[in-house]
Amino acid sequence: MKNGYKVCYREKGCTQYIRYFITHKYKDAKFVVTGLKNYPPLDRNTNRILNKPKYKIKKISRKEILSGIWREIPF
């Protein structure tokens, strides 16, 4: 069973990845990363420009499914 994928970013100098977007298909996750590289997003909490973010596509774990990741607002 495929659980889906999440697109995460990490700013320069930070060690923790922050989840930005979730999707069911890897192809869609790659498309989102391409768009984020071309048009970098703002931080959702402070609306500041992100400092050289690096993006990573991760699989959604079974633990995240059970905790209700798909019930959250993805944006």
Buried (B, 14 or more C-beta within 10 A) or exposed (E): EEBBBBBBBBBEEEEEBEBBBBBEEEEBBBEBBEEBEEEBEEBEEEEEEBEEBEBEBBEBEEEBEEEEBEEEEEE
